[in-house]
Amino acid sequence: ASGGVYTYGTYRPVPGGDRQLRDLLSRSDSKVPAGRVMLRHIDGSLSLVTLERHASWQDFAADKAANPSGNQAWQDVRQHVAFHEDTVAERVP
């Protein structure tokens, strides 16, 4: 992946959980350098969008191995999210 590997996530907090969700999503447990940005959707339909970039598939795999989806940080996020989807993509040249 010469253009990097991207993870795009959408999140809708539980009622009253917006601040806690933003705080949790802004933390980085990454063991591998990655660029990360969090956006707030203008009309509020999805509330929060995250975009994370890893330089390569190797970096992506190393980060996922160090931070499995069942870890405590993910369990904390799950307490404050009513809806979540994510996908992994490569940049189109």
C-alpha positions as CSV (number, residue, x, y, z in Angstrom):
1,A,0.0,0.0,0.0
2,S,2.2,2.8,-1.3
3,G,-0.4,5.4,-0.3
4,G,-0.9,3.9,3.2
5,V,-3.7,2.0,4.9
6,Y,-6.7,3.9,6.2
7,T,-9.3,3.0,8.8
8,Y,-12.5,5.1,8.6
9,G,-14.9,4.9,11.5
10,T,-18.3,6.4,12.2
11,Y,-19.7,6.7,15.7
12,R,-23.0,7.8,17.3
13,P,-22.8,8.3,21.1
14,V,-25.5,7.1,23.5
15,P,-27.6,10.0,24.8
16,G,-25.5,12.2,27.0
17,G,-22.3,10.3,26.1
18,D,-20.8,12.7,23.5
19,R,-18.1,14.1,25.7
20,Q,-17.0,10.8,27.1
21,L,-16.9,9.2,23.6
22,R,-14.9,12.1,22.2
23,D,-12.4,11.8,25.1
24,L,-12.0,8.1,24.6
25,L,-11.6,8.3,20.8
26,S,-9.0,11.0,21.1
27,R,-6.7,8.7,23.1
28,S,-4.2,6.7,21.1
29,D,-2.9,3.4,22.3
30,S,-1.1,2.9,19.0
31,K,2.3,1.2,19.3
32,V,3.0,2.1,15.7
33,P,3.1,5.7,14.3
34,A,-0.2,6.6,12.7
35,G,-1.8,9.8,11.6
36,R,-5.3,10.3,13.2
37,V,-8.0,12.9,12.8
38,M,-11.5,13.1,14.4
39,L,-14.3,15.1,12.7
40,R,-17.7,16.1,13.9
41,H,-20.4,15.6,11.3
42,I,-22.1,18.9,10.5
43,D,-25.8,17.7,10.7
44,G,-25.1,15.4,13.6
45,S,-26.4,12.3,11.8
46,L,-23.3,10.3,12.5
47,S,-21.8,12.6,15.1
48,L,-18.2,11.6,15.0
49,V,-15.9,10.3,12.2
50,T,-12.4,9.1,12.6
51,L,-9.7,8.6,10.0
52,E,-6.5,6.9,10.8
53,R,-3.5,6.3,8.4
54,H,-0.8,3.7,8.7
55,A,2.2,3.9,6.4
56,S,1.9,0.2,5.4
57,W,0.0,-3.1,5.9
58,Q,2.8,-4.2,8.2
59,D,2.3,-1.1,10.4
60,F,-1.5,-1.7,10.4
61,A,-1.1,-5.4,11.4
62,A,1.4,-4.6,14.1
63,D,-0.9,-2.0,15.6
64,K,-3.9,-4.3,15.5
65,A,-1.9,-7.1,17.1
66,A,-0.8,-4.8,19.9
67,N,-4.4,-3.5,20.4
68,P,-6.9,-6.3,19.9
69,S,-10.6,-5.2,19.6
70,G,-11.4,-6.9,22.9
71,N,-9.0,-4.7,24.9
72,Q,-10.1,-2.5,27.8
73,A,-9.9,0.7,25.7
74,W,-12.4,-0.7,23.2
75,Q,-14.7,-2.0,26.0
76,D,-14.7,1.6,27.4
77,V,-15.7,3.0,24.0
78,R,-18.5,0.4,23.7
79,Q,-20.1,1.8,26.9
80,H,-20.6,5.2,25.2
81,V,-21.5,4.3,21.6
82,A,-25.0,3.6,20.3
83,F,-23.8,2.9,16.7
84,H,-20.4,2.2,15.2
85,E,-19.1,1.1,11.8
86,D,-15.6,1.1,10.4
87,T,-13.8,-0.1,7.3
88,V,-10.2,-0.4,6.1
89,A,-9.2,1.1,2.8
90,E,-6.3,1.8,0.5
91,R,-5.7,5.2,-1.2
92,V,-6.6,5.2,-4.9
93,P,-3.6,6.5,-6.9
